[in-house]
Amino acid sequence: MAQSKPRHFLTLLDLSPSELQGLIARAIELKAMHAQGDTPPLFPNKVLGMIFEKSSTRTRVSFEAGMAQLGGHALFLSPRDTQLGRGEPIEDSARVLSRMVDIVMIRTFAHATVEQFSAYSKVPVINALTDEYHPCQLLADIQTFTEHRGPIDGKSVAWVGDGNNMCQSYINAARQWNFELRIACPPGFEPDADLMAQNRDRITLCKSPQEAVHNSDLVVTDTWASMGQEEEQQAREQAFEGYQVNAELMSYARSDALFMHCLPAYRGKEVCAELMEAPNAVIWDEAENRLHAQKALIEFLLTHPQA
């Protein structure tokens, strides 16, 4: 009997819209169970291998704590401590590690790394961030919106800032959850042109942050200089002048619009300090929901192999 192929989660497009809806509902359920002190050890003796080539706070803690709450164990693997950082081919690492652990998450630079690793892995692989996509964060964001405002289907979302991995994941999310996405980026910082073309029925590239935010239900931003772009920080701050999300910009949105930021946030740069503490800023719920959304994702991947 042939062994089932694992499901992977490299982008939001790896799950169907109905599967994503079910995953969000399960995340909300797991969160409620945890709050009541009723977190069943669903996966005792299961091991999550966590490969980090980029540093992390929320990703490491949420995956490690989540796996513990599910009754399993998580292994932290960095290039400094493994053969991954000494030139071992990705496919060799994938073949070996996937024979020793039950599921793998990777936080790295090139998206091709997670694609190549998953091609040779015997177990599910989760993209915990690449330079192109950050799908786990979108699960938390959609969960947070759903908790506060109900389904995001048919709503209007504004992205203000860099056309980075978060922006590109929001483009995929607009497709999968059927919402309108308006994007405001400085010239030269737009998301991938092919990705935008493939989703032209869901997204609009706006000329200004005010145009993007107008009558929106959700406003989202991110740091102007992502990991690996530190040397560009000063030039980027000049390019992004006028793109700060603050009370004045939020006044263009609907009166009940939410504000999200995946963190870390740089107060006084992409977001003003006051907005971080505003009642409509749900960033702390958003951060917490990484834990519960990823538990639901791990459960899904371990229980839904492909034939």
KOLDOSE-368171 format. One record per residue (C-alpha): residue number from 0; x, y, z; residue in three letters. Coordinates in steps of 0.1 Angstrom, whole numbers, plus 2048, in hexadecimal, padded with zeros to 3 digits. Example, Ala and Ser with C-alpha at 12.3 -4.5 7.8 and 13.67 -1.06 7.14 Angstrom:
i:0 u:87B v:7D3 w:84E aa:ALA
i:1 u:889 v:7F5 w:847 aa:SER
***
This chain:
i:0 u:800 v:800 w:800 aa:MET
i:1 u:80F v:821 w:7F5 aa:ALA
i:2 u:815 v:83B w:811 aa:GLN
i:3 u:7FF v:85A w:811 aa:SER
i:4 u:810 v:87A w:806 aa:LYS
i:5 u:811 v:895 w:820 aa:PRO
i:6 u:7FE v:8B6 w:81D aa:ARG
i:7 u:814 v:8D5 w:81F aa:HIS
i:8 u:80C v:8F9 w:827 aa:PHE
i:9 u:824 v:90F w:813 aa:LEU
i:10 u:80A v:929 w:809 aa:THR
i:11 u:7E5 v:92E w:810 aa:LEU
i:12 u:7DE v:91F w:7EE aa:LEU
i:13 u:7E8 v:8FD w:7FC aa:ASP
i:14 u:7C6 v:8FA w:80D aa:LEU
i:15 u:7A4 v:8FF w:7FD aa:SER
i:16 u:78E v:91C w:809 aa:PRO
i:17 u:778 v:904 w:81B aa:SER
i:18 u:795 v:8F3 w:82C aa:GLU
i:19 u:7A2 v:916 w:837 aa:LEU
i:20 u:780 v:91F w:845 aa:GLN
i:21 u:77F v:8FF w:859 aa:GLY
i:22 u:7A2 v:905 w:866 aa:LEU
i:23 u:799 v:927 w:872 aa:ILE
i:24 u:77A v:919 w:884 aa:ALA
i:25 u:78F v:8FE w:894 aa:ARG
i:26 u:7A9 v:918 w:89F aa:ALA
i:27 u:78D v:92C w:8B1 aa:ILE
i:28 u:781 v:90C w:8C1 aa:GLU
i:29 u:7A4 v:902 w:8CD aa:LEU
i:30 u:7A9 v:925 w:8DB aa:LYS
i:31 u:789 v:922 w:8EF aa:ALA
i:32 u:792 v:900 w:8FC aa:MET
i:33 u:7B4 v:90D w:907 aa:HIS
i:34 u:7A4 v:92A w:919 aa:ALA
i:35 u:78F v:911 w:92C aa:GLN
i:36 u:7AD v:8FC w:935 aa:GLY
i:37 u:7A1 v:8E0 w:91F aa:ASP
i:38 u:7BD v:8DA w:905 aa:THR
i:39 u:7BD v:8B5 w:8FD aa:PRO
i:40 u:7DF v:8A6 w:8F4 aa:PRO
i:41 u:7D5 v:89D w:8D0 aa:LEU
i:42 u:7F8 v:893 w:8C4 aa:PHE
i:43 u:80C v:882 w:8E0 aa:PRO
i:44 u:82F v:878 w:8D5 aa:ASN
i:45 u:82C v:88C w:8B5 aa:LYS
i:46 u:84B v:8A2 w:8AD aa:VAL
i:47 u:84C v:8C3 w:89B aa:LEU
i:48 u:86E v:8CC w:88B aa:GLY
i:49 u:872 v:8F2 w:88B aa:MET
i:50 u:88D v:8FE w:872 aa:ILE
i:51 u:896 v:923 w:877 aa:PHE
i:52 u:8AC v:935 w:85F aa:GLU
i:53 u:89C v:956 w:869 aa:LYS
i:54 u:898 v:962 w:88D aa:SER
i:55 u:876 v:962 w:89E aa:SER
i:56 u:862 v:969 w:8BD aa:THR
i:57 u:83E v:962 w:8B5 aa:ARG
i:58 u:844 v:946 w:89C aa:THR
i:59 u:85B v:932 w:8B3 aa:ARG
i:60 u:846 v:936 w:8D3 aa:VAL
i:61 u:825 v:930 w:8C2 aa:SER
i:62 u:830 v:910 w:8B0 aa:PHE
i:63 u:843 v:903 w:8CE aa:GLU
i:64 u:827 v:90B w:8E7 aa:ALA
i:65 u:80D v:8FE w:8CF aa:GLY
i:66 u:81E v:8DD w:8CA aa:MET
i:67 u:821 v:8D9 w:8F0 aa:ALA
i:68 u:7FC v:8E1 w:8F5 aa:GLN
i:69 u:7F4 v:8C6 w:8DB aa:LEU
i:70 u:807 v:8AD w:8EF aa:GLY
i:71 u:825 v:8AB w:8D9 aa:GLY
i:72 u:849 v:8B9 w:8D8 aa:HIS
i:73 u:85B v:8D3 w:8C3 aa:ALA
i:74 u:880 v:8D3 w:8B9 aa:LEU
i:75 u:891 v:8F4 w:8B2 aa:PHE
i:76 u:8AA v:8F1 w:896 aa:LEU
i:77 u:8C0 v:90E w:88B aa:SER
i:78 u:8DB v:90F w:86F aa:PRO
i:79 u:8F5 v:915 w:88B aa:ARG
i:80 u:8EE v:8F4 w:89B aa:ASP
i:81 u:8E7 v:8DC w:87E aa:THR
i:82 u:8F4 v:8D1 w:85C aa:GLN
i:83 u:8DB v:8E9 w:84C aa:LEU
i:84 u:8F3 v:905 w:851 aa:GLY
i:85 u:911 v:8F2 w:844 aa:ARG
i:86 u:906 v:8EC w:821 aa:GLY
i:87 u:8F2 v:8CB w:823 aa:GLU
i:88 u:8DA v:8CB w:805 aa:PRO
i:89 u:8B7 v:8D4 w:80E aa:ILE
i:90 u:8A9 v:8B3 w:7FF aa:GLU
i:91 u:8C1 v:89F w:816 aa:ASP
i:92 u:8B6 v:8B1 w:835 aa:SER
i:93 u:892 v:8AC w:82B aa:ALA
i:94 u:896 v:887 w:826 aa:ARG
i:95 u:8A7 v:882 w:847 aa:VAL
i:96 u:893 v:899 w:85D aa:LEU
i:97 u:871 v:88D w:850 aa:SER
i:98 u:87A v:86A w:85A aa:ARG
i:99 u:87F v:876 w:87E aa:MET
i:100 u:864 v:88F w:884 aa:VAL
i:101 u:83F v:890 w:87D aa:ASP
i:102 u:83C v:8B3 w:86F aa:ILE
i:103 u:854 v:8CF w:865 aa:VAL
i:104 u:851 v:8F5 w:865 aa:MET
i:105 u:86B v:90B w:854 aa:ILE
i:106 u:872 v:930 w:858 aa:ARG
i:107 u:88A v:93B w:83D aa:THR
i:108 u:893 v:953 w:822 aa:PHE
i:109 u:88D v:944 w:7FF aa:ALA
i:110 u:86B v:935 w:7F9 aa:HIS
i:111 u:87C v:91C w:7E3 aa:ALA
i:112 u:88B v:90D w:803 aa:THR
i:113 u:86A v:902 w:811 aa:VAL
i:114 u:85E v:8F6 w:7EF aa:GLU
i:115 u:87D v:8E1 w:7EA aa:GLN
i:116 u:87C v:8D3 w:80E aa:PHE
i:117 u:857 v:8CA w:80B aa:SER
i:118 u:85E v:8B8 w:7EA aa:ALA
i:119 u:874 v:89F w:7FC aa:TYR
i:120 u:863 v:89E w:81D aa:SER
i:121 u:84F v:87F w:829 aa:LYS
i:122 u:83B v:895 w:842 aa:VAL
i:123 u:828 v:8B6 w:840 aa:PRO
i:124 u:83C v:8D6 w:83C aa:VAL
i:125 u:830 v:8F8 w:848 aa:ILE
i:126 u:83D v:919 w:83A aa:ASN
i:127 u:842 v:92E w:85A aa:ALA
i:128 u:84E v:94B w:845 aa:LEU
i:129 u:862 v:951 w:825 aa:THR
i:130 u:86C v:970 w:813 aa:ASP
i:131 u:84D v:96B w:7FC aa:GLU
i:132 u:831 v:95E w:813 aa:TYR
i:133 u:827 v:95C w:838 aa:HIS
i:134 u:807 v:947 w:837 aa:PRO
i:135 u:806 v:93E w:85C aa:CYS
i:136 u:802 v:963 w:865 aa:GLN
i:137 u:7E4 v:966 w:84E aa:LEU
i:138 u:7D3 v:949 w:860 aa:LEU
i:139 u:7D7 v:95D w:881 aa:ALA
i:140 u:7CB v:97D w:870 aa:ASP
i:141 u:7AC v:96E w:861 aa:ILE
i:142 u:7A4 v:95D w:882 aa:GLN
i:143 u:7A8 v:97E w:894 aa:THR
i:144 u:791 v:990 w:87B aa:PHE
i:145 u:777 v:974 w:87E aa:THR
i:146 u:777 v:976 w:8A4 aa:GLU
i:147 u:771 v:99C w:8A4 aa:HIS
i:148 u:75C v:9A2 w:885 aa:ARG
i:149 u:750 v:981 w:877 aa:GLY
i:150 u:758 v:973 w:854 aa:PRO
i:151 u:770 v:987 w:83F aa:ILE
i:152 u:75F v:97D w:81F aa:ASP
i:153 u:754 v:99B w:80C aa:GLY
i:154 u:767 v:9B4 w:822 aa:LYS
i:155 u:780 v:9CE w:818 aa:SER
i:156 u:7A4 v:9CB w:824 aa:VAL
i:157 u:7C0 v:9E6 w:820 aa:ALA
i:158 u:7E5 v:9DD w:81F aa:TRP
i:159 u:7FB v:9FB w:825 aa:VAL
i:160 u:821 v:9F8 w:821 aa:GLY
i:161 u:83A v:9E0 w:811 aa:ASP
i:162 u:82E v:9C7 w:7F8 aa:GLY
i:163 u:840 v:9AC w:80B aa:ASN
i:164 u:838 v:988 w:816 aa:ASN
i:165 u:81B v:993 w:82B aa:MET
i:166 u:80C v:9A8 w:80F aa:CYS
i:167 u:80F v:98B w:7F7 aa:GLN
i:168 u:7FF v:973 w:810 aa:SER
i:169 u:7E2 v:98C w:813 aa:TYR
i:170 u:7DE v:98A w:7EE aa:ILE
i:171 u:7DA v:964 w:7F1 aa:ASN
i:172 u:7C3 v:969 w:80E aa:ALA
i:173 u:7AD v:980 w:7FA aa:ALA
i:174 u:7A9 v:964 w:7E1 aa:ARG
i:175 u:7A3 v:949 w:7FA aa:GLN
i:176 u:78B v:95D w:811 aa:TRP
i:177 u:77A v:972 w:7F6 aa:ASN
i:178 u:782 v:995 w:803 aa:PHE
i:179 u:78D v:9B5 w:7F1 aa:GLU
i:180 u:7B1 v:9BF w:7F7 aa:LEU
i:181 u:7BD v:9E2 w:7F0 aa:ARG
i:182 u:7E3 v:9E6 w:7F0 aa:ILE
i:183 u:7F7 v:A07 w:7F5 aa:ALA
i:184 u:81C v:A04 w:7F0 aa:CYS
i:185 u:836 v:A1E w:7E6 aa:PRO
i:186 u:842 v:A1B w:7C2 aa:PRO
i:187 u:85B v:9FF w:7BF aa:GLY
i:188 u:84E v:9EC w:7DE aa:PHE
i:189 u:830 v:9DB w:7CE aa:GLU
i:190 u:829 v:9B5 w:7D3 aa:PRO
i:191 u:832 v:99C w:7B7 aa:ASP
i:192 u:823 v:9A7 w:796 aa:ALA
i:193 u:818 v:984 w:78B aa:ASP
i:194 u:807 v:97E w:7AD aa:LEU
i:195 u:7F4 v:99E w:7A9 aa:MET
i:196 u:7EA v:996 w:785 aa:ALA
i:197 u:7DD v:974 w:790 aa:GLN
i:198 u:7C7 v:984 w:7AA aa:ASN
i:199 u:7BC v:9A4 w:798 aa:ARG
i:200 u:798 v:99D w:7A0 aa:ASP
i:201 u:79F v:99E w:7C5 aa:ARG
i:202 u:7B9 v:9BA w:7C9 aa:ILE
i:203 u:7BE v:9DE w:7C0 aa:THR
i:204 u:7E0 v:9F0 w:7C0 aa:LEU
i:205 u:7D8 v:A13 w:7CE aa:CYS
i:206 u:7EA v:A34 w:7C9 aa:LYS
i:207 u:7EA v:A3E w:7EE aa:SER
i:208 u:7E4 v:A2F w:810 aa:PRO
i:209 u:7C5 v:A44 w:814 aa:GLN
i:210 u:7B6 v:A35 w:7F4 aa:GLU
i:211 u:7BE v:A12 w:801 aa:ALA
i:212 u:7B0 v:A18 w:824 aa:VAL
i:213 u:790 v:A29 w:819 aa:HIS
i:214 u:771 v:A17 w:827 aa:ASN
i:215 u:786 v:9F8 w:82F aa:SER
i:216 u:77C v:9DF w:84A aa:ASP
i:217 u:7A0 v:9D6 w:853 aa:LEU
i:218 u:7C1 v:9E9 w:850 aa:VAL
i:219 u:7E2 v:9D5 w:851 aa:VAL
i:220 u:806 v:9DF w:850 aa:THR
i:221 u:829 v:9D0 w:857 aa:ASP
i:222 u:84C v:9DD w:85D aa:THR
i:223 u:85B v:9F0 w:840 aa:TRP
i:224 u:87C v:9DC w:841 aa:ALA
i:225 u:878 v:9B6 w:845 aa:SER
i:226 u:893 v:99E w:851 aa:MET
i:227 u:8B1 v:99F w:839 aa:GLY
i:228 u:8A9 v:9C3 w:82F aa:GLN
i:229 u:8B9 v:9D5 w:84D aa:GLU
i:230 u:8D2 v:9E7 w:837 aa:GLU
i:231 u:8B6 v:9F6 w:823 aa:GLU
i:232 u:8A4 v:A03 w:841 aa:GLN
i:233 u:8AD v:A28 w:83E aa:GLN
i:234 u:8A5 v:A29 w:819 aa:ALA
i:235 u:884 v:A17 w:81F aa:ARG
i:236 u:879 v:A2F w:83A aa:GLU
i:237 u:87D v:A4B w:821 aa:GLN
i:238 u:86A v:A38 w:806 aa:ALA
i:239 u:84E v:A30 w:81E aa:PHE
i:240 u:849 v:A53 w:82B aa:GLU
i:241 u:823 v:A59 w:82C aa:GLY
i:242 u:81B v:A34 w:830 aa:TYR
i:243 u:819 v:A33 w:856 aa:GLN
i:244 u:7F8 v:A25 w:863 aa:VAL
i:245 u:7EB v:A3D w:87D aa:ASN
i:246 u:7CA v:A4C w:88A aa:ALA
i:247 u:7C8 v:A64 w:86D aa:GLU
i:248 u:7CC v:A48 w:853 aa:LEU
i:249 u:7B3 v:A32 w:866 aa:MET
i:250 u:799 v:A4E w:864 aa:SER
i:251 u:795 v:A44 w:83F aa:TYR
i:252 u:78B v:A21 w:849 aa:ALA
i:253 u:769 v:A16 w:856 aa:ARG
i:254 u:762 v:A21 w:87A aa:SER
i:255 u:765 v:9FD w:886 aa:ASP
i:256 u:783 v:9F3 w:871 aa:ALA
i:257 u:79D v:9DE w:882 aa:LEU
i:258 u:7C3 v:9E3 w:880 aa:PHE
i:259 u:7DC v:9C6 w:87F aa:MET
i:260 u:802 v:9C3 w:87E aa:HIS
i:261 u:814 v:9A2 w:87F aa:CYS
i:262 u:830 v:9B0 w:895 aa:LEU
i:263 u:84A v:9B9 w:89E aa:PRO
i:264 u:83E v:9DD w:89A aa:ALA
i:265 u:854 v:9FC w:899 aa:TYR
i:266 u:840 v:A18 w:8A9 aa:ARG
i:267 u:844 v:A39 w:898 aa:GLY
i:268 u:84D v:A28 w:877 aa:LYS
i:269 u:832 v:A13 w:865 aa:GLU
i:270 u:81A v:A18 w:882 aa:VAL
i:271 u:815 v:A34 w:89C aa:CYS
i:272 u:819 v:A2A w:8C0 aa:ALA
i:273 u:7F5 v:A35 w:8C9 aa:GLU
i:274 u:7E5 v:A1E w:8B0 aa:LEU
i:275 u:7F6 v:A00 w:8BF aa:MET
i:276 u:7E1 v:A05 w:8DF aa:GLU
i:277 u:7C1 v:A10 w:8CE aa:ALA
i:278 u:7A1 v:9FB w:8D4 aa:PRO
i:279 u:79F v:9F1 w:8AF aa:ASN
i:280 u:7C3 v:9E4 w:8AF aa:ALA
i:281 u:7C0 v:9BE w:8B3 aa:VAL
i:282 u:7E5 v:9B7 w:8AF aa:ILE
i:283 u:7E8 v:9A5 w:8D1 aa:TRP
i:284 u:7CB v:98D w:8C8 aa:ASP
i:285 u:7DB v:989 w:8A6 aa:GLU
i:286 u:7FC v:97F w:8B6 aa:ALA
i:287 u:7EC v:966 w:8CE aa:GLU
i:288 u:7D8 v:957 w:8B2 aa:ASN
i:289 u:7F8 v:94B w:8A1 aa:ARG
i:290 u:7F8 v:930 w:8BD aa:LEU
i:291 u:7D5 v:924 w:8B7 aa:HIS
i:292 u:7D4 v:927 w:891 aa:ALA
i:293 u:7F4 v:913 w:88F aa:GLN
i:294 u:7E7 v:8F8 w:8A6 aa:LYS
i:295 u:7CA v:8F4 w:88F aa:ALA
i:296 u:7E1 v:8F3 w:871 aa:LEU
i:297 u:7F7 v:8D8 w:881 aa:ILE
i:298 u:7D8 v:8C4 w:889 aa:GLU
i:299 u:7CC v:8C7 w:865 aa:PHE
i:300 u:7EC v:8BD w:855 aa:LEU
i:301 u:7F2 v:89F w:86C aa:LEU
i:302 u:7CF v:892 w:866 aa:THR
i:303 u:7C9 v:89A w:841 aa:HIS
i:304 u:7E3 v:888 w:82C aa:PRO
i:305 u:7DE v:887 w:806 aa:GLN
i:306 u:7D7 v:866 w:7F6 aa:ALA
***
